[in-house]
Amino acid sequence: MKKLLGILFLGLIIGSCSESTTKEESSLTENTAVQHTDSLGWINEQIIKTPNKSELYLLKAQYLLKNRDLKSSIAEIDRAISIDSTNLKFILFKADALYEAKDLLDAKTTYLQSLKIDQANIHANIQMAWISLISGLHEECFQYANAALKVNQYIPEPYYLKGLAYKELGNFKLSVSNFRTATEQDNDYLIAWLQLGYMYDTAEDTLAGAFYENALRIDSNNIDALYAFGMHLQTWGISQDAITQYQHIIRLNDGYHDAYYNIGYIYLEMIHQNDSAIKYYDKVVALNPYNYKGYYNRGLSFERNNQIQYARADFEKTLELKPDYTPAAKAMSRINGN
């Protein structure tokens, strides 16, 4: 789950002012941040002039994080917190930076610190639900997701999180129910439509295709949705439409070798056009010279074209890469007349 799909942009968090931020500090960030946050020298000058303005350390932390210097960014936001220890904006910035850096233990500690200040903070509860899910603590995930929903029952992410937790627990009914509720709160919540597709595909239900189409309605170039829909169509024997999805992926990313592999498979096993299969498997092994199945399937294509010399070379290459691959060993025996 790549944010795993739950990280909110730091700018959104930084934009929410805590009650402890003074009018003077708010004015400072509003009037100068846009002009000067790309100038570390300017920020340092202001800190020298007014070393007790906590918002300046936030500006410096933002600048450093933007430039991928996490350690220094954390040091600066800690200075801001040392001046104003109850400023929720500062604490959430630190927690989000740690989460983005995959330091989940320290991120969890910092989110919990923010919840001591504001136990109803939606963002902190959602992030704690993510951390709990990643850690396999499903009951905690439910607890924090429900805490967010208690504040606002119309946001989709907590339902999505509960859907993922129920999915991991093997509860199809409650997982689907929560993914559906997420899409009801936001009809453009693409990742929930994708999960519904995955769930219905697992259940071998053709309704999965409709969910993938909804995801593609939202983003017609989403590679995850295109690939999942292609696999769905391929599984149900709708070969030409599956090829269309894979070719769309290739137009977006000509190095996506799984799309070439699947088109090759369709031509080999479903449409029975061996020359076309060979062309796509050529691309597979060019992109990944260690893809033993690519060599094996290309070998099958050559064999069915009665191009035995080329078939033998590919079966030999398959066994070189994976000596225990039984289908290739059987193919070698077959073409050698054994």
N, C-alpha and C positions, 0 to 999 in steps of 0.2 A: 504494500500500500504506500507506495512511493512518498506524500506527507504521509508520511503516510496519508495523505488526503485531509489532514485536519489542521495544519498550521495556518493561523491567520497572519496576514502581513503585519509586520511590526509597525508600520506607519499608522495602521488603524488603532493599534493600542496606544501608541505615543500620542495620537490625536485626542484621546479622552483625558480630560484634566481631572485630577483628584481635588477633593475639597481643601486639602492642605496647601495647594499651590496658591501663592499670593498673587494679587493683581499685578504687582510690579513684575514678577517672574513671568506671568502669562503674557504680559505685554512684550517682554523681552523676546520670548520665543516666537510670538506671532509676528512681530515687526522685523526681526532680524534673521530668523532661522532660514527663511527662503533665500535671503541674499548671501548669507555667510557660512552655511553649514558645509560648503565645499572648500572652505578656507580654514585649515587647521591653525594657521598662524593667527588669523583674526580671533578665533575662539580662545587660543592661549593668551592673547593680549587682554581679552575681556576678563579671563580668570585672574590674571595678575592684578587688574584694576579692582575687581570685586570678587575675591576668592570665596566668599560665603554665599554666592548666588548658586543655588543647587541646580537650577535649570541649565547653567552653562556646562556643567559636567554631563548632563544628559545630552546636550548638543554634541559634546566631544565624543561621548559613547556612541551616539548615532553615526557620527562621521567614521569612527574607527571600525564599527561593525560593518558599515557599508563598504569599507576597504578591507574586509575580511580579517581584521586584527581582533579576534574575539577576546584574547587574554587582556589586552589593553582596554578594550571596550568595557569588560566586566570591572576592571579596576576603576575606571572613571565613573561607572554607574554606582559602584560601591561608595565612592566619595560623595556622590549626590545623596545616597541613602544615609550616610553618616551625618549629613547636615539635616536631612528631613526623613527620619526613619519610618514615618507613617504615610509617606507619599505613595499611593497605590500605583501611580503611573510609573514611577521609578522601579518599583518591585516587579511589576509585570514586564517591563522592558527587560530586566535582568533574566527573569524566568523564560521569556520567549527566546532570548539569545542563547541561553543554555539548552533549551529544547531544540532549537535549530541546529545546534552543535552536537546533538544527540547525547548530551550529558543529562540523561534522564533522572539520575539520582539527585543531582543538585537542582535540576529544574523542578522536580517534585517538591523538594524542601522549600524552594522559593515560592512556588504556587501556593503551598500550604501557608506560608507566611502571609501572602496576600489575602487568603481566605480568612485569616484571623482578623484582618482589618475589615473585610467586607465578605461575609460568608455567602452572600447572594450574588457575587460577581459572576456573570455568565461566562465570560472568557476563561477565567481561572478554573471554573468547574468543568467546562468542556475540555480544557487541556489536561486536567487531572483525570478525566474519563479516558482520554487518549492514552495517557501514561499507564493507567490501570489496565486498559485493554492490551497494550503492548506487553505488559508484564504478566498477562494471563490472569489478572485479578478481576474476574467477571463481575462479581457482586459489587466491588468498589466502582467498577465502570458504570453499572446501573445506578449506584448511589449518586455519583457526581452528575451523570446525564440527567437524572430526575431532578436534582437540585437546580440545574440550569432551566429545565422545563417548568419548574415551579415558579420561576421568575417570568418566563415567557414561553408559553406552550406552543407558539406558532413558528419557532425556528426549527429548521430541518436537521441540523447537525446532531443534536442529541439523539433523535430517533435513528439516524443513520448509525451512530455509535452503538446503540442498543441492538440494532439489527446485526451488526458485525459480531457483537458478543454472543447473541443467540445463535448465530451461524456457527461460531466456534464450538458452542455447546451442543450443536446438532439438533436444535429446535427449529425445524423448517417453518412451522406455522407462525411462531412469534417473530422469527427473523423476517419473513416476508411481510408480516403485518407492520413492522417498524419501518422497513424500507418503503412500503407503500405510503405510510403516514408522512415520511420525509418528503416524498414527491407531492403529496397533497398540500404540504406547507409551502413548497416551492416546486412548481411544475418543471422548472429548468434545472433541477438538482441532478445533474448528469450522473454522478457516481452512484446515486441510489438506483437510477434506471439500469445502470450496468449491473449492479449487484442483483437486481431482480432477474435480469437476463441469465446471469450465472446460476442463480438458484433454480430457475425453471429449466435450464439446460440440464442441470444435475438430475432433475426429476424427469427428464426426457419428455418435457412438455413443449409443444410447438409454440406456445404463447411467448416463449423466450424471445422469439424474433421480433415481436411487437415492442418489447422493452428495449431491445437494441436499436430499433428504428426510432424510438423516442430519444434515446441518447444521441443518435446521429441527427435528429431534428435540431437539437441544441447546438451540436458542433459536428458538422458534416466531415470534418477533417480529424476527428479524434481517432488516433490509431488503435487504442485499446478497444473502442467500440467497433471500428471497422474489422479488426481481426476477430473479435468475438462473434460478430454477425456472420463473417465469412465462415468461421468454423461451424456455426449453427447451420448455415445453409448447406455446407459440405456434408455435415452429418446426416441431414435429411435428404440428401441426394439432389439438391438444387444446384447443380454444378456450375452452370454458366453464371448465375447470380453470385455464387461464391467467388468465382474468378474475378468478377467485377469489383468486389470488395477488396480482394488482395491486390489487384492492379492499381486501385486507388491508393492503397498503402505505398506501393512501389513508387508512384508518382510523388508522394510526399517524402518518402525516404527510400532511395534506391539501394540502400544497404541493408534493408530489412529481410534477412535471408529466410526467415520462416514463411514469408509470403511467397517467395519463389518456390520453396520446398512444397508448400501446399498446392500451388498451381501445378507443379510437376506431378504431384501425386494424383490430382484430379485427371490430368491428361493420361497418366499411366494406367490408373485403375478404374476410372469412371467413364472417360470419353474414349479411351484406347487409341490415343494419337501419340505414338511413341516418339516421333520426331520432335513434336512440341514438348513432350516430357523431357527429352534429352536437353533441349535448349534451356529449360528452367533449371535442371539439375547441374548443368554447366555453371550457371550463375551461383548456385548454392555452394558448390565446392570451391569456386573462385573466391567467394566471400569468406568461407570457412573451410580451409583445407583439411580440418580434422573432423569434419562431419561425415562419419562413416556410413550413416544411413543415406546421405546424399550420393556417395559412391555406389552403395548397394542398389539403390533405386535406379540410378542411371545405368548400372549394369543390367538390371532387369529390362530396362527399356532397350538397350542394345541387343540383349538376348532375344527379345520378342521381335526385333527387327532383323534377326538372324545375322547380326554383326558380332560373331562369337569372339573374335580376337579382342575387340574393345570391351565386350562383356567380361571376359576373363581378366583383363587388366583391372577393371573396376572391382571385381570380386576379390582379386588379390590385394588391392589397395585397402578394401574394407577389412580384410583379415589382418593386414599389417597394422591398421589402426586399432582394431578390436579382435584379437585372435580367437576369442570365445564366442563370436557372433555366429550362432548356429545357422541362420538362414543363408549366410554367405558361404559357409562350408558346404551346405547342401547344394547350393547353386554351382559351386565348383565341381562337385561330384557329378551333378546333372550334366553340365556342358562337357565334362571330360568322359562321359559315357560310363561312369562307375555306378 
